[in-house]
Amino acid sequence: MRIYQPVRGVGAALRENSFMIIDDAGVEIGQGGLEFRILKKMYEERPLNIEMTMNAHPAANDTLYGALIARAERIKAENEDLPARLYTRCAINDGARYNYFINMGFDDRDGVELFVRRLEENTSVRRNYPPIGTKCEDADLHTRARREEFLQRLKSLGDEPHAEEWLVDQMRSPVFAAKVVMYGAEFAGAILISGSQNEAVVHMIGVEPKWRGKGVGAAMIDESVQQLLEQKVAYLIVRTQRRNQRMLRLLKRCLFEWVRTEELLLGRDM
């Protein structure tokens, strides 16, 4: 059995963060990689997030795991030794993977949570308005530069990175909403929603740290809901990590209901 770094990275991981294992006959029996992002605005206490992908024959698990853990420690050291969270995705019914990582010291405190809000007119529900002095408005996405700026702002707040082409594709959806909250020329937050008349999805939402706790996120959701109601959309869906407690509080405030845990994010602090 031999472990080596492939010519190309595994999945979206860079080559230097990837490993492959072959047996004595030259047959591949395992591969894994690490992707990392620094999310200081989302997770102040542990801003370095390292995701581990690992798929191997049981005989190769420990060798591959050891190489990935060692590389994760180097990534941490190379990034000013920032407090980190190392995690791996695990399907709800994958008992073998779950038991392996739990035995390796990972915990199951995190997961991808699905929330849904049924959209219907309810005059008894209090609207959330943006803070005094701010304005919630449709985002200007008319040019490539504007679209890239919009995505970069959300990326800086912790959302997944997306190419401008992805945003253009979302804009072609039957239902689309992109809004920002501004305080004069100062950016406070943004939200991106797309989908169909049956259901729309909140793909991205973020609020600048100095504006958190002031109702910016709730105002963006409520403004979007008003638009979706006019378009007769039935449901609004959000997926978020359980670790993101700020987002969970926002969803509760905005009348979303928890449906299920779709995926476990087994992890350990570093």
ChimeraX commands (.cxc) that place a marker at each C-alpha (Angstrom):
marker #1 position 0.00,0.00,0.00 radius 0.5
marker #1 position 1.32,3.44,-0.98 radius 0.5
marker #1 position 0.03,6.96,-0.31 radius 0.5
marker #1 position 0.92,9.89,-2.53 radius 0.5
marker #1 position -0.22,13.31,-3.67 radius 0.5
marker #1 position -1.93,13.11,-7.10 radius 0.5
marker #1 position -1.11,15.28,-10.10 radius 0.5
marker #1 position -4.52,16.92,-9.71 radius 0.5
marker #1 position -6.39,17.69,-6.53 radius 0.5
marker #1 position -9.19,15.52,-5.22 radius 0.5
marker #1 position -12.53,17.19,-5.93 radius 0.5
marker #1 position -12.20,20.92,-5.29 radius 0.5
marker #1 position -9.17,20.50,-3.00 radius 0.5
marker #1 position -5.79,21.75,-4.17 radius 0.5
marker #1 position -3.14,19.20,-5.09 radius 0.5
marker #1 position -1.05,19.96,-2.01 radius 0.5
marker #1 position -4.08,19.23,0.17 radius 0.5
marker #1 position -4.98,15.94,-1.56 radius 0.5
marker #1 position -3.93,12.32,-1.11 radius 0.5
marker #1 position -4.53,9.03,-2.87 radius 0.5
marker #1 position -3.78,5.46,-1.79 radius 0.5
marker #1 position -3.07,2.46,-4.02 radius 0.5
marker #1 position -2.63,-1.16,-2.98 radius 0.5
marker #1 position 0.26,-3.43,-3.93 radius 0.5
marker #1 position -1.41,-4.23,-7.25 radius 0.5
marker #1 position -1.65,-0.52,-8.14 radius 0.5
marker #1 position -5.40,-0.32,-7.58 radius 0.5
marker #1 position -6.73,2.86,-6.02 radius 0.5
marker #1 position -8.29,2.11,-2.64 radius 0.5
marker #1 position -8.70,5.58,-1.18 radius 0.5
marker #1 position -8.64,9.32,-1.80 radius 0.5
marker #1 position -9.20,12.43,0.24 radius 0.5
marker #1 position -8.70,16.16,0.31 radius 0.5
marker #1 position -9.03,19.33,2.38 radius 0.5
marker #1 position -10.66,22.62,1.48 radius 0.5
marker #1 position -10.44,25.58,3.81 radius 0.5
marker #1 position -11.94,29.03,4.20 radius 0.5
marker #1 position -11.34,31.82,6.72 radius 0.5
marker #1 position -14.73,33.12,7.90 radius 0.5
marker #1 position -13.91,35.80,10.46 radius 0.5
marker #1 position -17.24,37.60,9.97 radius 0.5
marker #1 position -19.31,34.44,10.44 radius 0.5
marker #1 position -17.44,32.43,13.06 radius 0.5
marker #1 position -15.42,34.83,15.18 radius 0.5
marker #1 position -14.34,32.19,17.72 radius 0.5
marker #1 position -13.14,29.62,15.16 radius 0.5
marker #1 position -12.74,31.43,11.84 radius 0.5
marker #1 position -10.66,28.77,10.03 radius 0.5
marker #1 position -13.00,26.17,8.56 radius 0.5
marker #1 position -11.42,23.05,7.06 radius 0.5
marker #1 position -13.62,20.53,5.26 radius 0.5
marker #1 position -12.28,17.01,4.88 radius 0.5
marker #1 position -13.42,14.66,2.13 radius 0.5
marker #1 position -12.31,11.08,2.66 radius 0.5
marker #1 position -13.37,7.92,0.87 radius 0.5
marker #1 position -11.38,4.73,1.29 radius 0.5
marker #1 position -11.45,0.98,1.70 radius 0.5
marker #1 position -11.51,0.17,5.44 radius 0.5
marker #1 position -7.94,-1.13,5.19 radius 0.5
marker #1 position -6.76,2.29,4.00 radius 0.5
marker #1 position -8.84,4.48,6.33 radius 0.5
marker #1 position -6.27,5.03,9.06 radius 0.5
marker #1 position -3.40,5.78,6.66 radius 0.5
marker #1 position -5.45,8.30,4.70 radius 0.5
marker #1 position -6.90,9.85,7.84 radius 0.5
marker #1 position -3.43,10.30,9.33 radius 0.5
marker #1 position -2.16,12.11,6.23 radius 0.5
marker #1 position -5.20,14.39,6.12 radius 0.5
marker #1 position -4.96,15.27,9.81 radius 0.5
marker #1 position -1.28,16.10,9.47 radius 0.5
marker #1 position -2.00,18.33,6.50 radius 0.5
marker #1 position -4.87,20.03,8.38 radius 0.5
marker #1 position -2.44,20.87,11.17 radius 0.5
marker #1 position -0.07,22.42,8.61 radius 0.5
marker #1 position -2.89,24.46,7.09 radius 0.5
marker #1 position -3.67,25.79,10.55 radius 0.5
marker #1 position -0.01,26.68,11.15 radius 0.5
marker #1 position 0.24,28.35,7.73 radius 0.5
marker #1 position -2.75,30.55,8.59 radius 0.5
marker #1 position -1.41,32.23,11.71 radius 0.5
marker #1 position -2.53,29.28,13.85 radius 0.5
marker #1 position -6.10,30.57,13.79 radius 0.5
marker #1 position -8.59,28.61,15.90 radius 0.5
marker #1 position -10.10,26.09,13.50 radius 0.5
marker #1 position -12.97,23.70,13.02 radius 0.5
marker #1 position -12.24,20.54,11.02 radius 0.5
marker #1 position -15.31,18.72,9.74 radius 0.5
marker #1 position -16.50,16.08,7.31 radius 0.5
marker #1 position -19.93,15.49,5.80 radius 0.5
marker #1 position -21.85,12.36,6.74 radius 0.5
marker #1 position -25.18,11.11,5.44 radius 0.5
marker #1 position -27.78,10.52,8.15 radius 0.5
marker #1 position -27.90,6.77,7.45 radius 0.5
marker #1 position -24.15,6.19,6.99 radius 0.5
marker #1 position -23.47,4.35,10.23 radius 0.5
marker #1 position -20.01,3.13,9.25 radius 0.5
marker #1 position -18.70,6.62,8.47 radius 0.5
marker #1 position -20.37,8.06,11.54 radius 0.5
marker #1 position -18.82,5.48,13.88 radius 0.5
marker #1 position -15.37,5.82,12.33 radius 0.5
marker #1 position -15.14,9.58,12.82 radius 0.5
marker #1 position -16.78,9.54,16.25 radius 0.5
marker #1 position -14.15,7.00,17.32 radius 0.5
marker #1 position -11.50,9.39,15.98 radius 0.5
marker #1 position -12.66,12.14,18.31 radius 0.5
marker #1 position -15.13,13.98,16.10 radius 0.5
marker #1 position -18.46,15.17,17.52 radius 0.5
marker #1 position -21.93,15.33,15.95 radius 0.5
marker #1 position -22.95,18.76,17.21 radius 0.5
marker #1 position -23.29,20.25,13.72 radius 0.5
marker #1 position -25.38,19.50,10.66 radius 0.5
marker #1 position -27.15,20.97,7.65 radius 0.5
marker #1 position -30.62,21.97,8.87 radius 0.5
marker #1 position -33.65,22.48,6.64 radius 0.5
marker #1 position -36.16,25.22,7.55 radius 0.5
marker #1 position -39.37,26.13,5.72 radius 0.5
marker #1 position -41.79,29.03,5.95 radius 0.5
marker #1 position -45.23,28.73,4.44 radius 0.5
marker #1 position -46.03,31.98,2.70 radius 0.5
marker #1 position -49.49,33.35,3.27 radius 0.5
marker #1 position -50.99,36.72,3.98 radius 0.5
marker #1 position -51.20,37.27,7.73 radius 0.5
marker #1 position -52.05,40.79,8.80 radius 0.5
marker #1 position -51.57,39.89,12.47 radius 0.5
marker #1 position -47.85,39.24,11.99 radius 0.5
marker #1 position -45.68,42.25,12.68 radius 0.5
marker #1 position -43.51,43.32,9.77 radius 0.5
marker #1 position -39.77,43.74,10.29 radius 0.5
marker #1 position -38.55,47.02,8.84 radius 0.5
marker #1 position -34.92,48.06,8.26 radius 0.5
marker #1 position -33.25,50.25,10.91 radius 0.5
marker #1 position -33.95,53.97,10.85 radius 0.5
marker #1 position -31.72,55.67,8.31 radius 0.5
marker #1 position -31.26,52.54,6.18 radius 0.5
marker #1 position -33.11,51.43,3.06 radius 0.5
marker #1 position -33.89,47.94,1.75 radius 0.5
marker #1 position -33.91,47.93,-2.04 radius 0.5
marker #1 position -33.45,45.67,-5.03 radius 0.5
marker #1 position -29.78,45.00,-5.75 radius 0.5
marker #1 position -28.34,46.54,-8.90 radius 0.5
marker #1 position -27.25,43.53,-10.95 radius 0.5
marker #1 position -27.38,45.07,-14.42 radius 0.5
marker #1 position -23.66,44.73,-15.17 radius 0.5
marker #1 position -21.10,41.99,-14.68 radius 0.5
marker #1 position -19.11,44.22,-12.33 radius 0.5
marker #1 position -22.19,44.84,-10.17 radius 0.5
marker #1 position -23.01,41.14,-10.05 radius 0.5
marker #1 position -19.46,40.23,-9.07 radius 0.5
marker #1 position -19.47,42.93,-6.38 radius 0.5
marker #1 position -22.75,41.56,-4.99 radius 0.5
marker #1 position -21.36,38.01,-4.79 radius 0.5
marker #1 position -18.07,39.17,-3.30 radius 0.5
marker #1 position -19.88,41.02,-0.52 radius 0.5
marker #1 position -21.83,37.90,0.42 radius 0.5
marker #1 position -18.72,35.73,0.16 radius 0.5
marker #1 position -16.93,38.06,2.61 radius 0.5
marker #1 position -19.79,37.49,5.07 radius 0.5
marker #1 position -19.39,33.70,4.92 radius 0.5
marker #1 position -21.57,32.54,2.05 radius 0.5
marker #1 position -20.33,29.96,-0.43 radius 0.5
marker #1 position -18.26,31.41,-3.30 radius 0.5
marker #1 position -20.09,31.49,-6.63 radius 0.5
marker #1 position -19.12,32.62,-10.10 radius 0.5
marker #1 position -20.93,35.46,-11.83 radius 0.5
marker #1 position -22.29,32.94,-14.34 radius 0.5
marker #1 position -24.04,31.13,-11.50 radius 0.5
marker #1 position -25.81,34.35,-10.50 radius 0.5
marker #1 position -26.89,35.01,-14.08 radius 0.5
marker #1 position -28.39,31.51,-14.16 radius 0.5
marker #1 position -30.31,32.20,-10.93 radius 0.5
marker #1 position -31.64,35.44,-12.40 radius 0.5
marker #1 position -33.35,33.37,-15.14 radius 0.5
marker #1 position -35.42,31.48,-12.56 radius 0.5
marker #1 position -39.21,32.00,-12.57 radius 0.5
marker #1 position -38.85,33.56,-9.12 radius 0.5
marker #1 position -35.87,35.75,-8.25 radius 0.5
marker #1 position -35.15,38.31,-5.53 radius 0.5
marker #1 position -31.88,40.05,-4.70 radius 0.5
marker #1 position -31.97,42.82,-2.12 radius 0.5
marker #1 position -29.51,44.95,-0.20 radius 0.5
marker #1 position -29.80,47.16,2.85 radius 0.5
marker #1 position -27.85,50.39,2.55 radius 0.5
marker #1 position -27.08,53.21,4.97 radius 0.5
marker #1 position -26.34,55.93,2.47 radius 0.5
marker #1 position -23.41,54.50,0.53 radius 0.5
marker #1 position -22.59,52.02,3.31 radius 0.5
marker #1 position -23.46,48.37,2.71 radius 0.5
marker #1 position -25.24,46.66,5.62 radius 0.5
marker #1 position -26.52,43.37,4.23 radius 0.5
marker #1 position -27.78,41.39,1.24 radius 0.5
marker #1 position -30.03,38.45,0.38 radius 0.5
marker #1 position -30.42,36.27,-2.72 radius 0.5
marker #1 position -33.48,34.09,-3.43 radius 0.5
marker #1 position -34.54,32.08,-6.48 radius 0.5
marker #1 position -36.87,29.23,-7.31 radius 0.5
marker #1 position -40.33,28.44,-8.63 radius 0.5
marker #1 position -43.88,29.37,-7.71 radius 0.5
marker #1 position -44.10,26.24,-5.58 radius 0.5
marker #1 position -40.98,26.97,-3.55 radius 0.5
marker #1 position -38.16,29.48,-3.45 radius 0.5
marker #1 position -34.78,29.05,-1.75 radius 0.5
marker #1 position -32.67,31.53,0.21 radius 0.5
marker #1 position -29.30,30.80,-1.37 radius 0.5
marker #1 position -27.33,33.56,0.33 radius 0.5
marker #1 position -27.90,36.03,3.15 radius 0.5
marker #1 position -25.44,38.10,5.13 radius 0.5
marker #1 position -25.24,41.11,7.43 radius 0.5
marker #1 position -22.13,43.16,8.17 radius 0.5
marker #1 position -21.02,42.64,11.81 radius 0.5
marker #1 position -21.62,46.27,12.87 radius 0.5
marker #1 position -25.25,45.97,11.72 radius 0.5
marker #1 position -26.06,42.67,13.38 radius 0.5
marker #1 position -28.73,42.63,16.06 radius 0.5
marker #1 position -30.45,45.67,14.53 radius 0.5
marker #1 position -33.03,43.90,12.40 radius 0.5
marker #1 position -31.27,44.05,9.03 radius 0.5
marker #1 position -31.56,40.32,8.33 radius 0.5
marker #1 position -35.22,40.14,9.36 radius 0.5
marker #1 position -36.03,43.20,7.26 radius 0.5
marker #1 position -34.45,41.66,4.15 radius 0.5
marker #1 position -36.41,38.46,4.64 radius 0.5
marker #1 position -39.69,40.33,5.15 radius 0.5
marker #1 position -39.13,42.54,2.12 radius 0.5
marker #1 position -38.44,39.43,0.06 radius 0.5
marker #1 position -41.51,37.66,1.45 radius 0.5
marker #1 position -43.71,40.57,0.34 radius 0.5
marker #1 position -42.38,40.18,-3.20 radius 0.5
marker #1 position -42.85,36.40,-3.13 radius 0.5
marker #1 position -46.42,36.77,-1.89 radius 0.5
marker #1 position -47.20,38.97,-4.89 radius 0.5
marker #1 position -45.81,36.19,-7.10 radius 0.5
marker #1 position -47.99,33.58,-5.30 radius 0.5
marker #1 position -44.99,31.56,-4.07 radius 0.5
marker #1 position -46.09,28.85,-1.63 radius 0.5
marker #1 position -42.96,28.10,0.43 radius 0.5
marker #1 position -39.61,29.69,1.26 radius 0.5
marker #1 position -36.75,27.32,2.12 radius 0.5
marker #1 position -33.47,27.88,3.97 radius 0.5
marker #1 position -30.62,25.47,4.64 radius 0.5
marker #1 position -28.10,26.46,7.29 radius 0.5
marker #1 position -25.50,24.92,9.54 radius 0.5
marker #1 position -26.55,24.17,13.11 radius 0.5
marker #1 position -23.31,25.80,14.21 radius 0.5
marker #1 position -24.58,29.14,12.88 radius 0.5
marker #1 position -26.61,30.05,15.95 radius 0.5
marker #1 position -27.10,33.62,14.76 radius 0.5
marker #1 position -28.87,32.34,11.66 radius 0.5
marker #1 position -31.03,29.95,13.69 radius 0.5
marker #1 position -32.24,32.85,15.84 radius 0.5
marker #1 position -33.04,34.88,12.73 radius 0.5
marker #1 position -35.08,32.04,11.20 radius 0.5
marker #1 position -37.08,31.64,14.40 radius 0.5
marker #1 position -37.81,35.36,14.47 radius 0.5
marker #1 position -38.96,35.21,10.84 radius 0.5
marker #1 position -41.40,32.33,11.44 radius 0.5
marker #1 position -39.46,29.54,9.74 radius 0.5
marker #1 position -40.11,26.01,11.01 radius 0.5
marker #1 position -37.42,23.37,11.37 radius 0.5
marker #1 position -38.10,20.35,9.15 radius 0.5
marker #1 position -35.12,18.00,9.47 radius 0.5
marker #1 position -31.37,17.55,9.61 radius 0.5
marker #1 position -30.37,16.75,6.04 radius 0.5
marker #1 position -26.72,15.95,6.64 radius 0.5
marker #1 position -24.36,15.63,9.60 radius 0.5
marker #1 position -21.18,17.72,9.78 radius 0.5
marker #1 position -19.01,15.63,12.06 radius 0.5
marker #1 position -16.25,17.83,13.43 radius 0.5
marker #1 position -13.51,18.58,15.91 radius 0.5
marker #1 position -12.00,21.83,17.13 radius 0.5
marker #1 position -8.36,22.53,16.39 radius 0.5
marker link #1:1,2 radius 0.2
marker link #1:2,3 radius 0.2
marker link #1:3,4 radius 0.2
marker link #1:4,5 radius 0.2
marker link #1:5,6 radius 0.2
marker link #1:6,7 radius 0.2
marker link #1:7,8 radius 0.2
marker link #1:8,9 radius 0.2
marker link #1:9,10 radius 0.2
marker link #1:10,11 radius 0.2
marker link #1:11,12 radius 0.2
marker link #1:12,13 radius 0.2
marker link #1:13,14 radius 0.2
marker link #1:14,15 radius 0.2
marker link #1:15,16 radius 0.2
marker link #1:16,17 radius 0.2
marker link #1:17,18 radius 0.2
marker link #1:18,19 radius 0.2
marker link #1:19,20 radius 0.2
marker link #1:20,21 radius 0.2
marker link #1:21,22 radius 0.2
marker link #1:22,23 radius 0.2
marker link #1:23,24 radius 0.2
marker link #1:24,25 radius 0.2
marker link #1:25,26 radius 0.2
marker link #1:26,27 radius 0.2
marker link #1:27,28 radius 0.2
marker link #1:28,29 radius 0.2
marker link #1:29,30 radius 0.2
marker link #1:30,31 radius 0.2
marker link #1:31,32 radius 0.2
marker link #1:32,33 radius 0.2
marker link #1:33,34 radius 0.2
marker link #1:34,35 radius 0.2
marker link #1:35,36 radius 0.2
marker link #1:36,37 radius 0.2
marker link #1:37,38 radius 0.2
marker link #1:38,39 radius 0.2
marker link #1:39,40 radius 0.2
marker link #1:40,41 radius 0.2
marker link #1:41,42 radius 0.2
marker link #1:42,43 radius 0.2
marker link #1:43,44 radius 0.2
marker link #1:44,45 radius 0.2
marker link #1:45,46 radius 0.2
marker link #1:46,47 radius 0.2
marker link #1:47,48 radius 0.2
marker link #1:48,49 radius 0.2
marker link #1:49,50 radius 0.2
marker link #1:50,51 radius 0.2
marker link #1:51,52 radius 0.2
marker link #1:52,53 radius 0.2
marker link #1:53,54 radius 0.2
marker link #1:54,55 radius 0.2
marker link #1:55,56 radius 0.2
marker link #1:56,57 radius 0.2
marker link #1:57,58 radius 0.2
marker link #1:58,59 radius 0.2
marker link #1:59,60 radius 0.2
marker link #1:60,61 radius 0.2
marker link #1:61,62 radius 0.2
marker link #1:62,63 radius 0.2
marker link #1:63,64 radius 0.2
marker link #1:64,65 radius 0.2
marker link #1:65,66 radius 0.2
marker link #1:66,67 radius 0.2
marker link #1:67,68 radius 0.2
marker link #1:68,69 radius 0.2
marker link #1:69,70 radius 0.2
marker link #1:70,71 radius 0.2
marker link #1:71,72 radius 0.2
marker link #1:72,73 radius 0.2
marker link #1:73,74 radius 0.2
marker link #1:74,75 radius 0.2
marker link #1:75,76 radius 0.2
marker link #1:76,77 radius 0.2
marker link #1:77,78 radius 0.2
marker link #1:78,79 radius 0.2
marker link #1:79,80 radius 0.2
marker link #1:80,81 radius 0.2
marker link #1:81,82 radius 0.2
marker link #1:82,83 radius 0.2
marker link #1:83,84 radius 0.2
marker link #1:84,85 radius 0.2
marker link #1:85,86 radius 0.2
marker link #1:86,87 radius 0.2
marker link #1:87,88 radius 0.2
marker link #1:88,89 radius 0.2
marker link #1:89,90 radius 0.2
marker link #1:90,91 radius 0.2
marker link #1:91,92 radius 0.2
marker link #1:92,93 radius 0.2
marker link #1:93,94 radius 0.2
marker link #1:94,95 radius 0.2
marker link #1:95,96 radius 0.2
marker link #1:96,97 radius 0.2
marker link #1:97,98 radius 0.2
marker link #1:98,99 radius 0.2
marker link #1:99,100 radius 0.2
marker link #1:100,101 radius 0.2
marker link #1:101,102 radius 0.2
marker link #1:102,103 radius 0.2
marker link #1:103,104 radius 0.2
marker link #1:104,105 radius 0.2
marker link #1:105,106 radius 0.2
marker link #1:106,107 radius 0.2
marker link #1:107,108 radius 0.2
marker link #1:108,109 radius 0.2
marker link #1:109,110 radius 0.2
marker link #1:110,111 radius 0.2
marker link #1:111,112 radius 0.2
marker link #1:112,113 radius 0.2
marker link #1:113,114 radius 0.2
marker link #1:114,115 radius 0.2
marker link #1:115,116 radius 0.2
marker link #1:116,117 radius 0.2
marker link #1:117,118 radius 0.2
marker link #1:118,119 radius 0.2
marker link #1:119,120 radius 0.2
marker link #1:120,121 radius 0.2
marker link #1:121,122 radius 0.2
marker link #1:122,123 radius 0.2
marker link #1:123,124 radius 0.2
marker link #1:124,125 radius 0.2
marker link #1:125,126 radius 0.2
marker link #1:126,127 radius 0.2
marker link #1:127,128 radius 0.2
marker link #1:128,129 radius 0.2
marker link #1:129,130 radius 0.2
marker link #1:130,131 radius 0.2
marker link #1:131,132 radius 0.2
marker link #1:132,133 radius 0.2
marker link #1:133,134 radius 0.2
marker link #1:134,135 radius 0.2
marker link #1:135,136 radius 0.2
marker link #1:136,137 radius 0.2
marker link #1:137,138 radius 0.2
marker link #1:138,139 radius 0.2
marker link #1:139,140 radius 0.2
marker link #1:140,141 radius 0.2
marker link #1:141,142 radius 0.2
marker link #1:142,143 radius 0.2
marker link #1:143,144 radius 0.2
marker link #1:144,145 radius 0.2
marker link #1:145,146 radius 0.2
marker link #1:146,147 radius 0.2
marker link #1:147,148 radius 0.2
marker link #1:148,149 radius 0.2
marker link #1:149,150 radius 0.2
marker link #1:150,151 radius 0.2
marker link #1:151,152 radius 0.2
marker link #1:152,153 radius 0.2
marker link #1:153,154 radius 0.2
marker link #1:154,155 radius 0.2
marker link #1:155,156 radius 0.2
marker link #1:156,157 radius 0.2
marker link #1:157,158 radius 0.2
marker link #1:158,159 radius 0.2
marker link #1:159,160 radius 0.2
marker link #1:160,161 radius 0.2
marker link #1:161,162 radius 0.2
marker link #1:162,163 radius 0.2
marker link #1:163,164 radius 0.2
marker link #1:164,165 radius 0.2
marker link #1:165,166 radius 0.2
marker link #1:166,167 radius 0.2
marker link #1:167,168 radius 0.2
marker link #1:168,169 radius 0.2
marker link #1:169,170 radius 0.2
marker link #1:170,171 radius 0.2
marker link #1:171,172 radius 0.2
marker link #1:172,173 radius 0.2
marker link #1:173,174 radius 0.2
marker link #1:174,175 radius 0.2
marker link #1:175,176 radius 0.2
marker link #1:176,177 radius 0.2
marker link #1:177,178 radius 0.2
marker link #1:178,179 radius 0.2
marker link #1:179,180 radius 0.2
marker link #1:180,181 radius 0.2
marker link #1:181,182 radius 0.2
marker link #1:182,183 radius 0.2
marker link #1:183,184 radius 0.2
marker link #1:184,185 radius 0.2
marker link #1:185,186 radius 0.2
marker link #1:186,187 radius 0.2
marker link #1:187,188 radius 0.2
marker link #1:188,189 radius 0.2
marker link #1:189,190 radius 0.2
marker link #1:190,191 radius 0.2
marker link #1:191,192 radius 0.2
marker link #1:192,193 radius 0.2
marker link #1:193,194 radius 0.2
marker link #1:194,195 radius 0.2
marker link #1:195,196 radius 0.2
marker link #1:196,197 radius 0.2
marker link #1:197,198 radius 0.2
marker link #1:198,199 radius 0.2
marker link #1:199,200 radius 0.2
marker link #1:200,201 radius 0.2
marker link #1:201,202 radius 0.2
marker link #1:202,203 radius 0.2
marker link #1:203,204 radius 0.2
marker link #1:204,205 radius 0.2
marker link #1:205,206 radius 0.2
marker link #1:206,207 radius 0.2
marker link #1:207,208 radius 0.2
marker link #1:208,209 radius 0.2
marker link #1:209,210 radius 0.2
marker link #1:210,211 radius 0.2
marker link #1:211,212 radius 0.2
marker link #1:212,213 radius 0.2
marker link #1:213,214 radius 0.2
marker link #1:214,215 radius 0.2
marker link #1:215,216 radius 0.2
marker link #1:216,217 radius 0.2
marker link #1:217,218 radius 0.2
marker link #1:218,219 radius 0.2
marker link #1:219,220 radius 0.2
marker link #1:220,221 radius 0.2
marker link #1:221,222 radius 0.2
marker link #1:222,223 radius 0.2
marker link #1:223,224 radius 0.2
marker link #1:224,225 radius 0.2
marker link #1:225,226 radius 0.2
marker link #1:226,227 radius 0.2
marker link #1:227,228 radius 0.2
marker link #1:228,229 radius 0.2
marker link #1:229,230 radius 0.2
marker link #1:230,231 radius 0.2
marker link #1:231,232 radius 0.2
marker link #1:232,233 radius 0.2
marker link #1:233,234 radius 0.2
marker link #1:234,235 radius 0.2
marker link #1:235,236 radius 0.2
marker link #1:236,237 radius 0.2
marker link #1:237,238 radius 0.2
marker link #1:238,239 radius 0.2
marker link #1:239,240 radius 0.2
marker link #1:240,241 radius 0.2
marker link #1:241,242 radius 0.2
marker link #1:242,243 radius 0.2
marker link #1:243,244 radius 0.2
marker link #1:244,245 radius 0.2
marker link #1:245,246 radius 0.2
marker link #1:246,247 radius 0.2
marker link #1:247,248 radius 0.2
marker link #1:248,249 radius 0.2
marker link #1:249,250 radius 0.2
marker link #1:250,251 radius 0.2
marker link #1:251,252 radius 0.2
marker link #1:252,253 radius 0.2
marker link #1:253,254 radius 0.2
marker link #1:254,255 radius 0.2
marker link #1:255,256 radius 0.2
marker link #1:256,257 radius 0.2
marker link #1:257,258 radius 0.2
marker link #1:258,259 radius 0.2
marker link #1:259,260 radius 0.2
marker link #1:260,261 radius 0.2
marker link #1:261,262 radius 0.2
marker link #1:262,263 radius 0.2
marker link #1:263,264 radius 0.2
marker link #1:264,265 radius 0.2
marker link #1:265,266 radius 0.2
marker link #1:266,267 radius 0.2
marker link #1:267,268 radius 0.2
marker link #1:268,269 radius 0.2
marker link #1:269,270 radius 0.2
view
